[in-house]
Amino acid sequence: MGALTVHLKATYLQMRIYIWCVILLLLLGKTAEFIVGLFIDNSQSRGLSGGNILILILPLIAIVLPLIYYKRIVHLGASREQYFKGLLFVFAVYAAVIALINCFWSALESNGVGNYPIPVNMITAFHWNDFGLAGCFLYQTAFYLMAMALLSMLISGYYHPVGWLLWALLIAAIPVGTAIPSLRVHVVSFFKTLLFNGSLLAGIGFNLLLCLVFVAGGWLFTRGRTH
């Protein structure tokens, strides 16, 4: 556990400028929103929940660490396996922390703390709040882990032709899938299962299954990295 704690501390030092930039932007945005609200009627303006803005930290972590942290820790003598296990631990910690913050942030907004009307929050948009606080936390964490594993896999494969092929397939998948009527129903079904699942266990399970696939792909790319 001590080694994983070292990874967590080292990655925070690596990411702290990005984390605090997101937090600063959030604070500045909310301050500006409050000041403007003193002088104009903003009762029809919903805006985006501050908890959702904090989620920007997660893709930054999933992109920056495979690019920069990998080189530094391997140069210091760590194995690729140690790096990868540490990376997954860091992903899990940050995903859980942001999910927990967003749960409580959404609860505060729903109870009238903040501007009226209630800002848009992905928790309510995807109906994750229907599962209660614990269910909402678990669904969020599973989704964030899946998304971070996907981004990390794509970034880790930048040196390999298969990695570039995955980027091309991902970029083309949604526009092509939505443009062809016979495929559109499958695209819609996929995102409904992923994000709007009426079953908590099925939703979490589907996200974690995809997460495992992306983690396996990320490991295949990572063990073959030479730079």
Buried (B, 14 or more C-beta within 10 A) or exposed (E): EEEBEEBBEBBBEBBEEBBEEBBEEBEEBBEEBEEEBEEEEBEEBBBEBBBBBBBBBBBBBBBBBBEEBBEEBBEEEBEBEBBBBBBBBBBBBBBBBBBBBBBEBBBBBBEEEBBEEBBBBBBBEBBBBEBEEEBBBBBBBBBBBBBBBBBBBBBBBEEBEEBEEBBEEEEEEEEEBEEEEEEEEEBEEBEEBBBEBEEBEEBBEBBBEBBEBBBEBBBBBBEEBEE
